[in-house]
Amino acid sequence: MLLVTTALLLWSNLFAQKEDKRSIKEARRKFIEEKLELTDEEKQKFWPVADEYLFKEKELKMNFNLKMEFMPENPSDKEADEYYKLILKFNQDEYELNKTYAEKIKSIIGVKKTIRFFALRHEFKKEMIRRAGGKPPHHGKGHHPEH
């Protein structure tokens, strides 16, 4: 009986987390649509590209942060050099991703709305943190991008 109860609690917790992520995604979508004043036609073309970009950006940052978790407090010179190169590669990969998707998004909604979109992503995060009444979470040691 305890096993069944535990399994149900875990399942309901996972379901709630999935629902929270979905509601945050929907809130972000609404926030961006309203601020950019997207037309229905723009929305149809914009969101598949924006969603793909946001997924790839999240994946890039998660992979980087995972690697940085293993950086020792006092790395050797060789280890420090490896992490230095990792940071530079992350920055280059992030730049290339932003450049690629900025061009794709610009072709759909124009340059002014594209600039605004990149700013709105940060504004939305700040708004969510403000509503939660806290600071952004810190995930371990090392360099963690705040974008």
Rosetta blueprint (number, residue, H / E / L):
1 M L
2 L H
3 L H
4 V H
5 T H
6 T H
7 A H
8 L H
9 L H
10 L H
11 W H
12 S H
13 N H
14 L H
15 F H
16 A H
17 Q H
18 K H
19 E H
20 D H
21 K H
22 R H
23 S H
24 I H
25 K H
26 E H
27 A H
28 R H
29 R H
30 K H
31 F H
32 I H
33 E H
34 E H
35 K H
36 L H
37 E L
38 L L
39 T L
40 D H
41 E H
42 E H
43 K H
44 Q H
45 K H
46 F H
47 W H
48 P H
49 V H
50 A H
51 D H
52 E H
53 Y H
54 L H
55 F H
56 K H
57 E H
58 K H
59 E H
60 L H
61 K H
62 M H
63 N H
64 F H
65 N H
66 L H
67 K H
68 M H
69 E L
70 F L
71 M L
72 P L
73 E L
74 N L
75 P L
76 S L
77 D H
78 K H
79 E H
80 A H
81 D H
82 E H
83 Y H
84 Y H
85 K H
86 L H
87 I H
88 L H
89 K H
90 F H
91 N H
92 Q H
93 D H
94 E H
95 Y H
96 E H
97 L H
98 N H
99 K H
100 T H
101 Y H
102 A H
103 E H
104 K H
105 I H
106 K H
107 S H
108 I H
109 I H
110 G L
111 V H
112 K H
113 K H
114 T H
115 I H
116 R H
117 F H
118 F H
119 A H
120 L H
121 R H
122 H H
123 E H
124 F H
125 K H
126 K H
127 E H
128 M H
129 I H
130 R H
131 R H
132 A H
133 G L
134 G L
135 K L
136 P L
137 P L
138 H L
139 H L
140 G L
141 K L
142 G L
143 H L
144 H L
145 P L
146 E L
147 H L
